Each structure stands twice: as C-alpha cells, then as structure tokens.
C-alpha cells in the first residue's frame, strides 16, 4: 500500500437486488496520487457512484481493498469531504451554520469563533460572504452548490469526493464553478475524485481522466492531462483539447458497446 | 392589524346572521338558541364553565402529550425499520379505523370510575395516529444523501437522528399535531358526555340536555369552540418557533 496515493486494488462488488445479484465493479484497480485530481467518466449506471462510496468508506467491497495514503478503509473517516449533485443543505440552518456542520461531527478543537472565521473564509473564496445569514431556500442553485463545496472543505479533508456536483447547473454557472474549483484547490490542496458525465469538465478540472467500462465496471482507459495549475476556459477550444475530447468520446463509445 | 380585524369581523357577521335567523323564523330556544340567549346561560353557570373548562383542557393536553410521546416513538420505530413498518402499519390502520365512539364504553368499563384516566386515554387513542404516520413518513423518506453527508464523516446513528432526521421531520410533525389537537379534543368530549357523573364541558353539556336547558347546551358548544381555537393556535405558535424555517416567504 502506497503512503502517497489512494489505491483501489482488485475490487469486486455485487449489489443484491430483487431481481438477483447485480455485479457493479469487476476487478477494478486504480491509483490516485496525493494532491492529484482525477475525473471518473463512463456510461451511466456503470458503478461510478459505487466507487465514491468505496473511497469514502460508506461501502466495503465484497473483495479487494481500498486504501488512502497507506491506510486500509474499513469505515468512514473524517479526512474525506463529499459533495453531490444535490447540494443537500439543511434548510433549517443558515448558510454559515451549514458550512460549519462537519466540525460538529468530527469533534474539532476549534472554538465557536474560530469555526465561524474558517467558514467565513471559505464563503468569501466562493463569493458568498454576504449570504452567510440566509437560508438555503433563499439562494440560487449555483449558490447552494458553492455553499455545499465550502461545507465539504470545512474540516480540511485530505480527500475531496465530488459526485456530479455541477450536473444540475446551467452552462454559465457551471463554468463559473469550474474556476471556483481551481481556485479552491490552489488555496487548500486536496486529493480530488470527480464523478462526471461532462467530458469538457473532466478535461478542464483534472489531471487524470479514468474511463470506466460498462457494468460491471473495470478500467477501460486512462488519459493524463498536463498543466493542471495553468488552465483557462479558452484552453477548452485549442486543437489539443479537442483531440483529447474526441479521444475520450471514442473510448466511452467503446465502453458502451461492450455489454 | 388586518390579521386580527378580519377574523373578528367575520365572527361578528356570523353572530348577527345567526341571531337574525332565529328571530326571523321565530324559533323557540329548544329548537335553536340565539347568540343573545347564550351569555345569560354562560353567566349563570360561569363558575362551572371555568372549572369544567379547565378539566376538559388539561385532559386534552395530557392526552395529546401522551399521543406525542407514543406517536413519535412508533413513528421512529416504523421510520427506521422497514420490517417494523410492514408489521405495525396494518395494525395501526385497523386500530385507527375503529370509530372511537365505540371504544368509549369499553374503556369506561375497563377503568370504571377513573374518570380522568378514561378521558385522557380516549383523547390519546384518537389522536396518536396522525403523529405516528407523519413521523414515520418523514424519517423513511429522508434522502440518502443527507445521511451520507454525515455518515461519511463518521457520525453515529443517534447523531444523524438529532442533526438531520429530527429537524427535517418537524414540519410534518407539526402538520400532524394540528390535526391531532382537534382529534384529542373530540376524544375528551366523547368520554365526558358518555361517563355518568363526570366533570368537564362534555358533562356540562350532558346536564344541559338532562335539564332541557338548551341555551346552556349551545353555550357549551361555543365554549368548546373557543377552547379548540386556543389549543390550535398554541400549536401554531409552537410550529412557528420550532419549524418556522419551513415557511416560505414569497
């Protein structure tokens, strides 16, 4: 087990459903180096979300192992932050209180004021500093997702898992949040795993794109993308990027046809 | 201002209409007492009204509190365990389908003479069902992502309940409580009317019937309505305090 990477080794996982066993992951092995950002793409229902649940410790694989920085994952651990497509903010709390939530669970040593300070710092980074006293229902979808990202980072997790966090947003808001993501990663480095259906998003945000094959999922293809720290939206329209996108599209097509 | 004036005006219009109806038709007070007959009836028995009103009130409130405790407990059991939900649901629905008026004499016989206990029991039995159902639905429909957000941080089941499941269920709970408070009130009066030598507004109503004092019966009805309104709005105020966030201002 490597001390400086997330390792998924020979993982098999089968869900028991009413119509019989449903194998979702088959002999899956992946490595995410520390402070890298990896996108996982693949046909829908291929087991991408299962992968996030394995890394977060919400799910234990039937066989094989998952380890984070040399430590085998057998139950959830506080060093992981998560954000989903649904921002799942707590409606009865203000935005500030929502962002502070993880510290109430992981047993932080910070005082109430220090917690608020940290939450305000994060909210400021994503441009929500004036909304800390609002309720989630008073915010737009994009703003809620920003708050959700702040909450995921509140306890300074080593690993950030993003399960299609921008999937439900309009194109402009999505591009805004891509840039927010880059900025957050530079401010507070983390090892990121991003599940997405948007190939442009995967190419813009990450330095490694993993294409999973159709269910049961195994690794189909891995694409490395250079220059993670110097990206601008204009890069999305260069010939190199378009070539990468075409390549990925082709791989997904192959993955879809496999089963 | 408008919030108070409009309902008050509506009540005044209603009373005038009622009074006029009785006058125009020249109904005797055993057919339909008029609002102007009610005040003398109330004044004559004002001490009884306050004494018995208090009885009715505390019995209803105790029965309702019992319904909250048992209803929330049942709701939690059914909300967290699908097996328990499958097991208990038909039983509860069946129990709820029995008209409580038929249970009144049975309870009165089981605990004969224990008038307070009987009344509280009926108030409880008639009113716990909506609470149990709403809490169980609130808990069982909790989106898995909400649970995962906390579970991924290593939160215990108890913590997930306190931080998320309980507050998220509060709006449904108060919705049910508004139904239950009225039901509990009905339960209390059912028992008070049926039990011999009882106390409470129901008993006062019954004695009005026995003595052919029709204005008294109508005055009791009004007193019941007033008590019912008070109880209902107490729940509304509690809802505003504990689940006010669920209200949308748009």
HADDOCK unambig.tbl for C-alpha pairs under 7 A between the chains (distance, minus, plus):
assign (segid A and resid 56 and name CA) (segid B and resid 152 and name CA) 6.01 0.50 0.50
assign (segid A and resid 57 and name CA) (segid B and resid 152 and name CA) 6.90 0.50 0.50
assign (segid A and resid 58 and name CA) (segid B and resid 152 and name CA) 6.21 0.50 0.50
assign (segid A and resid 76 and name CA) (segid B and resid 151 and name CA) 6.82 0.50 0.50
assign (segid A and resid 76 and name CA) (segid B and resid 152 and name CA) 5.05 0.50 0.50
assign (segid A and resid 76 and name CA) (segid B and resid 153 and name CA) 6.20 0.50 0.50
assign (segid A and resid 76 and name CA) (segid B and resid 154 and name CA) 5.24 0.50 0.50
assign (segid A and resid 77 and name CA) (segid B and resid 152 and name CA) 6.56 0.50 0.50
assign (segid A and resid 77 and name CA) (segid B and resid 153 and name CA) 5.72 0.50 0.50
assign (segid A and resid 77 and name CA) (segid B and resid 154 and name CA) 5.72 0.50 0.50
assign (segid A and resid 78 and name CA) (segid B and resid 153 and name CA) 4.52 0.50 0.50
assign (segid A and resid 78 and name CA) (segid B and resid 154 and name CA) 6.20 0.50 0.50
assign (segid A and resid 82 and name CA) (segid B and resid 149 and name CA) 6.72 0.50 0.50
assign (segid A and resid 88 and name CA) (segid B and resid 145 and name CA) 6.82 0.50 0.50
assign (segid A and resid 88 and name CA) (segid B and resid 146 and name CA) 6.01 0.50 0.50
assign (segid A and resid 91 and name CA) (segid B and resid 245 and name CA) 6.97 0.50 0.50
assign (segid A and resid 92 and name CA) (segid B and resid 245 and name CA) 5.31 0.50 0.50
assign (segid A and resid 105 and name CA) (segid B and resid 153 and name CA) 6.66 0.50 0.50
assign (segid A and resid 105 and name CA) (segid B and resid 155 and name CA) 5.97 0.50 0.50
assign (segid A and resid 106 and name CA) (segid B and resid 153 and name CA) 6.43 0.50 0.50
